[in-house]
Amino acid sequence: MLELKDFLILPSVQPLIRQMAGDGPGLRLLVGLDPHPRDVPDHGALLPSGRATIFRILARQMLDARPRGRAVVVARHQDAVRLPRQLKRRVDFLLAPPDEQPEQIAAVAASRPALLVVENVANAAIVEAALRAAHNTAVLTQIDTAFHGAAVVQALKDLGVSVSPLETLQWIITVKRLPMLCPNCKQPFTPLPAQLAALRRRYPDLDVDEQATFFHSPGCAQCEQSGRQGHVTAFDFFHNQGYEAAGLQHQPSILPLEEYMLQLVVAGHLPLDDLLHLEGNELHSAYKLLQQREEALSQTNRTLQSKLAELEAAHQVLRHRTEALISLQEVSQALIAGDELESLAQRITRHTAALCGADRAVLYVLRDRETAAVLASHGWDPARVPASVPAELLDLPTGSVQGGGVPVPFDKWPPGIPPRSADVEGVYLYAGLRLPLLAQNRPVGLLVVHATRHHSFAPGDVALLHSFANQIALALQRAGLIEDLRGKIAALEAAHAGLAQKERMEQELELAREVQQSVLPRSVPHIPGYQFAMRNEPARQVGGDFYDVIALDDDEFAIAIADVSDKGMPAALYMALSRSLLLCEARLSRRPFDVVCSVNTLLLELGRPNMFVTVFFGLVNRRTRELRYVRAGHDYPLLLRGDEVHELHGKGMALGLMPTRSAYYSEETITLQPADRLVLYTDGLCDVLSPDEEFYGRDRLGRLLQSHASLSLDDLCEAIFADLHAYRAGTPQFDDMTLLVVDVG
């Protein structure tokens, strides 16, 4: 990866970079103008500043200056900041488009990371969000602009940023790439007095040494007579020295661009004219860039207009060529391929009406001897068309009929549509045709068409409609049969799917039971001075509860109990993952807080979405009897001491819900005493319902422990579950019930 030492920079830059990187809360804004080749085909008038490369270097240096802090990067893509592997472990990436980034920045600021890196401030909303976050956090971001120094403040105001958030703007670092003098033909020269006078007049604050050696390059074969070869980066460092937000734009830079360029001139990297004509060169370059962008936009617009005209012409040709064939083709295609009754009916009414010159049509299909359904209509107000009519209104023949359906004139309104005057309807029904639909010599329906623009149908139109009558009837009959068959197939498939689903569920539950049984410890380690008893009854074949006793070394052992948020196979797999992670992390750390935080982070990376687990995890020093524990959303454990029952408190969220930096876990400590009994359980015990739908509750469990304090551990577990079953009195068990009791000798 590139570092600042890989660039040709002056010695004055490194101390300022270190100061900027080590400063506390505040916004660091990296500025430079980088024309995109996609927007400007020829951006030779303005060299890209190299801002993106410097931005990544500054991000790494600010991370190095905060070796213990975490950082958050808000960007569109993960490669916005490239980091070595050892730094990536301390960085969280939040990927979001620009319109969502202000909300992301505000959410991140609430957690106060050591460093917040924002890829680019593309609009005023992102700028203001970054400025507000900088009240309590070091923030690094960048912006694309031709301004430098205090002029950037005015550019931010012109962008729409209000004055009040600007008080957190601490650093503005401008980078600008310039063509260097050719080292092969570079020669010293003495500037004219007029040049020095112009330099003093243009930059009165610069300390110009008139005895310094200046250089120029007349051109050679190596630089193709241009006098330039390679590039050098110039900087401008603006640091807020305590000015009020409203006065920031009047504050000078601590290392102005002009002074830095003067140092480059004296060092022999730039000619004096570059400094003398800095403003003019920048204006010329910006103007050229705007011209190129405008030309690119104009060219794109001309290309789009040309393509649009070509498409419109092609569309007109295609429309005219297909209009003549579309009605006949679609009717034929509908009759051949149509197998969905309603869709087929819509096509028939729309296109057969067009075939015979009608503009209104209604299609009826017999459902039984008494009812005919109105499958589709064309040209009529849908609100006036009924869903069905009595079959007798169709006036169709009964029984077997020889011959096909013949269109006959029809001067009435379609059956089921109430007649009304032409003034109300808006048209006259000048002509009508009634076409009985017969399939295999039996009536299946009726097609009625009307014309409102001409007074009669041409003989050819009637003949065309007649020729399609039998095909329409057969297509409707076939579609109806297919529809019935599909219904029966769907019913069979549903029944088969139900059986298959039941078999899959039984297989899944059996597999989940095997997973759970393999995860739950079959025995606990022998730990002198302590005894353990446990009991587990899942609500189904498999549950989401687990418990464990983990021997760590001669001095400490761990105890845990947990409850996964789901049931069945997903819960069993999540339980196996949670227990494995807890067992692994318990052997890596002797702080319950660290163990819980690590497991939470790993569950978010490896676990299933929308699942979580409540956990009680504690470490016991078997000699001092000190118990240090974290309660991550789990039910309060009960401590039976003598004839009193105490709850073990502590705050914490369930694991797998939200990032560790946003969650809260408290580590608590208690010293156990001889004869103490620590009772760990899942919420399935307290949530047992009686036939009267009353919860068993923690208070009842506590009283039961007091009344059976003298029992052995196994007898105590047996007594608890016996009381639970008696309280349930046969009502269904809705949740898993798990119990782990620790006896202190």
N, C-alpha and C positions, 0 to 999 in steps of 0.2 A: 504494500500500500504506500502511496506517495505521502511524504512528510514535507514540512516547510523547508527542511534542509536540502530537499531535492530541487528547490526553486532558487533562482538568482534573486536574493532579497538583501536589503541593506541591514546592518547590525541593529539599527534602531527598531526593527519590527519585532524581534523575538521578545524583548522585555515587555512591550505593550501587549503582545499576545498572552504572555504568562500572567500579566496583571488582569487582563480581561477574563481569562479562564478561571482564575482564582477568586474573582469578586463574588459577592453574595447575591441575593435576589436582585433581579432586574432583567430587562430585555436586551439581548445582543442582536443587532440587526445587520446582516451581511448584505451588501448592496453591489449590484453589477448588472450590466445589460448584456443578455445573451440572446441574440436573434436566433430563432429556430429555423433551420433550413427548409422545413415543410412550409413555413409561412413566407419566407423570403428566399427564393431560389438562389440568388446571388447576394450573399451578405458580406462580400469582401470589403464593403465600405466601412464596416464596423466589426472589429475583431471580437469574438466571444471573450468575455472577461475571465472565463475559467472559474466563475463563482461556485459552481457545484463542487469542484474539486477542493477548493479552499474550505467550503462549508463542511465537507466530511472530515477534513483535517481538524477544524476547530471543534467539531463534535467530539472527536477522539481526545483532544487535549483537555476539554472541559470534563470528560469522564475521568481522565487520568488525575485531574485536580481534585476529584471527589472519590477516592478509592473505596470508601465504604457506602456510598450512596447508590440508590437505584435511579434509573433514568427511564423515561417514557418517550417514544417517538410516535408522533401523529403524522401520517403520510398516506399518500395514495398507493405507493408500492414499497415493498420491504427493502429495495436496494437504494432508497433515498439516502440512507446512512450505512456505509459499509464499515464493519467493525471486525477486529480480530476476535478469535474464539473466546479468549479470556474476558473480553469486555461484553460480548453478547449475553453472557450469563446474567449481567446486571441490567439488561435492557428489555423492556416490554414494548412490542409494536402494536399500535392501534391503527388499522388500515381503514380509511374511509374516504369517500369523495369530498371535494371542497365544501359542498353545501352542508355536509354533516359534521365537518371538523370543528366549528365553534362549540357545538354541544359536547363533543369529545374532549376538547381542551378544557372546558369548564369542569367536566366531571373529573378529569385527571388532576386539575389544580386543587380540588378539594382534598385529595390524598397527599398533597405536598411532597412530590418526589424531589430528589436532590437536583435533577436536571430534567427539563422538558424541551424536546427538540421538535419543532414544527417545520415540515418540509418546505412550505412556501406560503407566504401570506398573499393569496390571490385576490382578496377583496377586503373591504373595511371590516366586515364581521369577524374574519379570522384575525386581523390585526388587533382589534379591540379585545378579543378573547385572549390573545397572547399577552397583551399589555396588562390585563387584569390578573392573569395567572402569575405575572412577574412580580406581583406584590410580595409573594412568599416563596417564590421559586426562581432559580436561574433558568432563563428561557433563551434558546438560540433559534433563530429563524432567518429567512432570506427573502429578498424582494427584487423584482426585475425592474430597474429604472436607470435612467441615464444621469440622475442627479448624484451629488456626493456631499458629504459633510452636513452642515445644518440645513442645506436646501432640501434634504430628504424629509425633514420635519414638515416643511411646507407641502411636499409631495404627499405625505400621509394625510395632511389636512384636506388637500384637494381630493384625495380618494374618498373622503367622508368620515375620517376618524375624528372623534370629538377630542377636545383639548384635555379633559380631565384624566383619561387613562395615560396620557403621554408622560406623566411624571415618573413612570417606571422605566422609560426608555433610557438606558444607561450607556450603551455603546452603539455607534454606527461605524462599521468597517467597510469601506468602499474598495473594491478591487477593479483594476482596469489593466487590460493587456495592451502593450504597445510594441510596434516593430522596433527591433534593436539596430544599432549601427552595425554594418558589416565589419567583423574583426579583421578581415583580410585586407581591406583598403582603408581602414580607419586612420585618419591623420589629425595631428593637432593643428589648431588654427587660432588666430587672435581675432576675437569678435570686434566688429566696428563699434566706435563710440556710440553711434546711433542705436545699435542693438542693445548695448548695456543701458543706455538711457531709457529706451522703451521698456526694458525688463524692470528697471526700478520704478518706472511710471505705472506699469501694469500691476506689479506686485510690490507695493511699498513696504510690506512687512517682511519680505525675504531679505536675508543677510547674504548679499551677493559679493563674493570675493573676486574683485576685478583682476587679481593676479593669478587666479586659477587657470588651469589648462583646459581648454575646450577642444572638442573634436568634431570632425565631419567626415563623411565617406563620399568620395566623388563617384564611386561605382567601379565594379570590376567584373570579370567573367564569373567569379564564384557567386556573386549576388545578382548576376544578369543585369549589371549596370544600374540597379535600383538603389544601391547604397545601404540596403537593409538586408539583414539575415538573422532569423530567429526572433524571439519575442522576450520581453521582460515584463514582469507584473509590477504595477505601481499601486500604492496604498494611500488611503486617507483614513485617519483614526480620529473619530469624534467621541469624546467622553463627557457625559453630563457632569459638570462640576458643581451641581447643586442649584442650578437655575430653576426657576418656576417653569411649569409646563408651557405657559404662554410665551415665555422668553427664550425657549430652547433654540428657535430658529435664528436668534441673534448671537448665539454662543459660537466662538471660533473652534476649529478642530485643534486637538493637541499635536497632531502631525498632519498638516494639510497636504492635499494631493500636490499642490504646486511646490511645496518645500521638498516633498519626496522626489518629484521629478527633477528639481534642481540638483539634488544629491545624485540622481542617476546621470544628469548631464555632466556634472563635475567628475563622476566616476568613469565617464567615457562610454556610457551605454546608450545615451540619447543625444541627438543634436540640440543645440540651443533653440533652434526654430520651433521644435515641438513644444517647448515651454512657452515661447513667445506667442504662438498661435494656438494655445490649448483650447480656448473658448471657441475660436473660429472652427478649429478642426472638429470639436465635439458637435457644434451646430451643423456643420456640413455633413458629418457622419449620420447624425440623427435625421436630418432632412433626407439624405439619400436612403436611409432605412425606411422612412415613411413613404417615400416615392416607390421603393421596391415593393413594400407591402400593399400599397394602393394598386400598383400595376398587377400584382399577383391576384388580388381580390377581383380586379376588373377582368383579368383573363379567365379566372374561374367562373365569374358570372357569365361572360360571353360563351364559354364552353357549355355551361348549363343551359343557357337560352337556346343554343344551337341544338343540343341534344333534345330539349323539350319540343322544339319545332319539328325535329325529325320524328319523335315519338307520336306527336299529334297527327302528323301527316300519315304515318303508318297506321295509326288507329282509325282514321277516317276511311282509309282504303279497306282495311280489314272489316270494319263495320258494314260498309256498303256491300262487300262481297258476301258476307254471311247472313245479312238480314233476309235475303230471299230464300235461303235454305233452312234457316234455323227452326221455323215452326214445324215443317214437315219432318226434319231430321230428329228433333227432340220428341215429337209425338211417337215416331217409330221406335226410337231408342227407349222411351219410357215404357212402351208396350212390351218390348223384348226383354229389357233388363230389370224393370221395376218389380220389386218384391215387398216393399213397404207400402201398406195400403194407403195411408194418409198422404204420404209423399207422392205416390202414383196418382192419387185423385187430384191433387193440386196441379200436377203437370197436365193431366187430361183436360181439366176445365180451362186452364190458361191457353194451351196451344190448340186444342180443337176449336175453341172459339175463334182464334185467329185464322185457322184454316178455312173456315166457312164465312169469314167476314163478320162474325158476331163480336160484340163487346161485353156481353154478359152471359154467364153460364152457371148452372147448378147441377151437381152430380149427386144422385140418390143411390143407395145400395140397400137391398133388403137384408135385414138382420134375422127376421123370422116372419111368420105369416101375418103378424099384426104391426110390426114396426119397420120403418125404413130410416136409416141414418143419413143425414146430410153430410157427406164426407168432405166436400169442398165446394167453394163458390168463387166466381171471378166477376168483378165489376159491381157486385152488390155490396151494400153497407153491411159489414159483418154483424152489427147489432140487430139487424132485421132478419137475419137468416137463422132459423131454429136449428138445434142440434139433431132433432129427429122429427118425423111426422108419421101419422098413421099410414100403414101400407095401402089402405084402400084409396087414399088420395092420389096415388100414382096411376090408378086405373090400368094395372098391368094384367095380362091374361093369366089364368091359373092352369096348372098342369103342363103337359107337354105341348110345345108349339112348333109347328113345322115352318122352316124358313127362318131367315134372319130378321133382325130389327130393321124397320124402314122409317126414315125421318118423315114426319107428317107436319103440316102447318099447325101452329099452336098460337091462338090469339088471346090466351089467358095469362094471368100471373103465375109464376112457378108455385107448385104446391107448398103450403106452409108460410109463404111470404105474403103478408096482408096487402091487398091492392090499395093504392092511393093516387090522388090526382097528379097529373103531370106538373102542375105548378109547385106542388110540394116535393115530388120526386126530382124535379129539375130536368127530366127528359121524357120523351114519349117512347113507349115500346111499340115500334113500327111493325116489326116482324118477329116471328118466333118459330122454332122447330122443336118437336118432341121426338126423342129417339129412344125407344125401348132397347134395353141391353139384354141379349139372350146368349146363354152359354149352354151348349149341349141341349138345345131346344127348351131350355127352362129360363124364365126371367130371373135376372140377378139385380137389375136396377134400372135407372132412368136418367137420361141426360137431356136437360132443357137449356136451349140457347136462345138469346134475344138480340136483336139489332136495334140501336137507338139512333143510327145515322143514315140508314137507308130503309126503304119500304118493303123490300123483298130480298130473298136470297137467290143468287144466280144458280141455274141448274147445275153447273159444274161444281159449285160449292156444296150443294146438297149431295151430289153424287160422291164427292170426295169424303164427306162425312159418313155417307152410307157405307162406303168401302171399308171404313175403319170400325164400324159398329161391332162386328163379331170379335175383332181383335181386342177392342176395348173391354168387351164383356169377359172374354177369356182371361185377359190380363188381370181384371178385377177379381175374378174367381180364383185364379192362381195365387194372387197376393193375399186373399182372405185365407186360403188354405195354409199358405206359408206362415201367416200371422198366428193362426191357431197352433200350428206345429211348433213354432218358436216358443209360444207360451207353455206348451207341454214340455218341451226340451228344457226350458228355463226352470220349470218346477222340478224336473228330474235332476238337473245339475245342482239346484239349490239343496235338494235332499242329499245328493252324493257329497256335495261340499260340506254339509253339516256333519255327515259321518266321518269324512276325512279330517275335518277340523277337530272332531272329538278324539280321533285316534292320535292326531298330532299333539293335542294338548296332553293326552295321557302319556305319550312318549316323552314329551318335554318335562312333565312333572316328575316322571321317573328318573330322567337324566338329571334334573335339578336336585332331586332328593339325593342322588348319588354324589353330586358335586358338594351339596351341603354337608353330608355325612363325612366326606373326605376332608372338609375344611374344619369342622368342629373338632376340637381336641378330644381324643378318646380317653386320655388321662392327663393329669396335671403333674408337674414336677414335684418331687419331695423337697420341701423347704423346712428345715428345722425351726420349730417355734410357731408354725402356721399350718392350719388345716383348711381344706377347701371342699365345697360341695356345690353341685350345679344341677340344673334341670332345664330342659327345653321341650316345649310342645308347640310345633308350628300350627297355624290356623288351617293350612292346606297340607298337601303332601310335602311341601317344602316352604320354608320361610326365609325371611331376610335378617334374622337375628344371629349374632355370634358372640362368643365370649372367649377369653384366653387368659392363661397364667403363664408368664414368660420368665424363665430363669435367666438372669443376665450375668451375674458374677457371684462371688461369695458374699457380697454385701447387699446387693439389690435384686429385686425381682419386680416385674411389671404385671399389672392386672388391667383387663379391658373388657368392656361390654359394649355392644353396638346394635343399632337397629336401622336397616336399610329401608328406604322410603317406598319400596314396591314389594310385590310378591312374585312367586313363580320363578321361571328360569332366569329372567333378567335380574331379579333380586339375588338369586343364588350366585350368578357370575359376578355381580357387583360386590356381594359379600366376600367372595373369594379374593377379588382384587383388593378390597379394603383391608382384609385381614393380612394378606401378604405384604402390602405396603406398611401396615402398622408394625408387623413383626420385623421387617427389614429396618425401618427407621428407628425402632426401639433399641436395636443393637448398635446404631450409629450415634445416638445422642442420649445423654442422661438428663435432659431437660424435657419434661412433658410438653412445654410450650413449643419447643423446636420440633418435636416429633409430630404434634398435631398440625403445625403450620406446613411442614414438609408433606405430610399425607394429603392435606387439602390441596396443595399446589399440584401434586401428582395426580390426584383424582380429577382435577379440572383438565389435565392434559390427556389422561388415559381413560377416564371413565365415560359412561354413557351420559348424553345430555339429559337434563330434566330429572336426574336422579341424585339423591344425596343420602348421607348416613349420619345419624346422631351417635356420638361416641363419648364414653367416659374412659379416660386413660390415666393411670396413676403409677408412680414408682414408689416402692416401699423399701426403706432401709431396714433390713431384718434385725439389725442390732439396736439401732436407736429408735426403731418403730416409727420413724418419720414418714408420712405419706404426703407426696407432692403430686397434685393431680390437675387435670384440665377437664372441664365439663363442656363438651362441644354440642350444645343443643339437647343433651340427653336428660332423662328424668333424674331428679335429685336422689342420689344414693342415701340410704338410711344407715345410721350408726347406732347399734344397740349396745348401750353402756349401762350395765346394771339393769335397773328396771326403767330406764329412760331411753327414748328414741330421739336422735338428733338428725336433722337434714344436713347434707354436705352441699353448700352453695358454691357458686362460681358462675361466671358469665362466659358465653361463647356461642357461636353460630354453628349449625350443622356443617359437615364437611362436604365439599363438592358443589356448593351453591354459588359462591362468588370469590373473586381473587383474594388471596391472603392479605394483600396490602389494604383491602377495604373491609376485611372482617376483623373481629375483635375476640381475643381469647385471654382469659385471666388464669394465671397459675396460682393455685391455692395450696396451703400447707397445713397439715394437722398431725399431731402426735398421737398415735394409737396407744392404748393401754392394755395390759394383760386382761384377758377375758372379754375384750371388745369383740363384737361381731359386725363386720361391714357387709351390708346387704345391697348388692347391685342387681338391677332388674330392668326390663324393657317396659314400655308403656302399655303393652298388651295385658299386664297384670292389673293395672289400675283402671283400664278401660273396659274390663269385663262388665257386661250388662246383666242385670237381674231380669226376671220376667216382667217387672214393672218398669223396665228401661231406666234403671238407676245405676250409675257407675259404682264400681267397687271402691275406688278411690285410695289415695295414699294414706289418709288418716286411718281407715280400716286396716290397711296393711300394717301400719305402725302399731296399732293396738294388738293385732294378732301376734306380732313379734314379741311384744311385752308379755303377753299371756303364755307364750311358749318359749321363754328365754332359757329354761332349764333343759330343753331337749337337745339331743345330739344334732350335728349338722344335717345328716341325712333325714332324721326324723323331723327336723324343722322344715326342710324343703317339702317333705311329704305332707306335713300338716298344712303348709301354705297352699299347695295345689289342691289338697282335699277341700279346703275352705273355699277356694275359687270355684271348683266344680259344684259344690253345694250352693254357692251364691248364684251361679249361672242357672242351675236347675233345668238343664236341658236346652237352654237357649243357644243359638249358634255362636261359635267362637269366631270373632271377626279379625283378630290380630294374633300374631305369634306371642307366646309367653315364654320368657327366658329369665332364669334366676341364677346368680352366682353369689355364694356366701363365703366370706373369709373370716376364719376364727383366729384370734391372736392368742398364742399360748402364754 
